[in-house]
Amino acid sequence: MKQHLVLLLFSVSILPVLDASGLSTFSPYALCLGGAGIANDEGMENPANLASENMEDITFSDYASYQDTYGSSSGSGSNSSIFQSPVSYLGASFFGTGVSMTLQIKNYLDDKKDSTEDAVSFTGHTLTMMQMDIALPLKFLQVGLRLRGGSEVKRQNAIIRSGLLAIPDYFIQTYLERYEYVEGSESYSVGLGARKQINDAWALAFTADLYQGGEDASTHYFLDTLRLGFSYATPTYNKENALNFFKVRIFGDISGFTDSDSRYVSLATEVRCQLLRDHSVSFFAAVKALKPELMDYITFDAEKMLATTALALSLPSSAYSVAVSFPLSDFSDFSAVTVSLTGQYRL
């Protein structure tokens, strides 16, 4: 049976646009979970999730996303502009039995400067990525392999005017103007993921890259990119096979064992009010703790923690979500606010 899902996701977050210049797969669901969720069988952070029952009926998916960051890190331009450091995604995925192919185009603008009295200039970057996921639903484990490659083109002096002309200027500079190929920008990687459903409630998962670029795979690189995660979920139905009104899901991720730049611990909770089988309202709360030193794994430091809250409405053909993230140490510090708008369609 084919399922149709249109997802419109609006999130507000102080988190910077993660890996804005790197090759990465966009995942709308992870925004509500504050970056956690590799054990989430409803998301695609883990290629092994392709073998889950939730993905069986999907044959095609496409998505579009826009996000911008406002605050002290927005750029050096002083002119008023609705665009500060915008990032957009366009993607499409085709699904078969245990296989998916994804094409993703990512554009971001940085290096904001004043151009004229009523315009600003950016440097534009477009990254095109092709990805193949292959998953095997083994009897005791779900295993997935991810092959990913892409390259970058760049445009200097992308001019965006102020006022109502800013929106058409953005689309022209992002999608219609000529970009120049960046020499040596080709990158590719081979990733591995696994997910184990221990029982009806608990699941464990991991992801890691085995190979990237032109370098040979090594144990050290595997540990640099290794992510471990778990999930816990209460039953969807009760003993009488009636829908439970509340369903709780908890996620946890840990990453960066040998790489201080990506070392963090993330915890997230979803409380889902199941109004009907395909109608629900979800409340999210998440905390992401940066851990630049190994000993930070066993310490609590609010100065290095980001909190996220979100509200989501899911209907038979659409879903809507609003999320807000902020430093745990200072609820009034919104000096770097990221706003994201995402739409996704599945059949």
Order of alpha helices (4+ residues) and beta strands (2+ residues): beta-alpha-beta-beta-beta-beta-beta-alpha-beta-beta-beta-alpha-beta-beta-beta-beta-beta-beta-beta
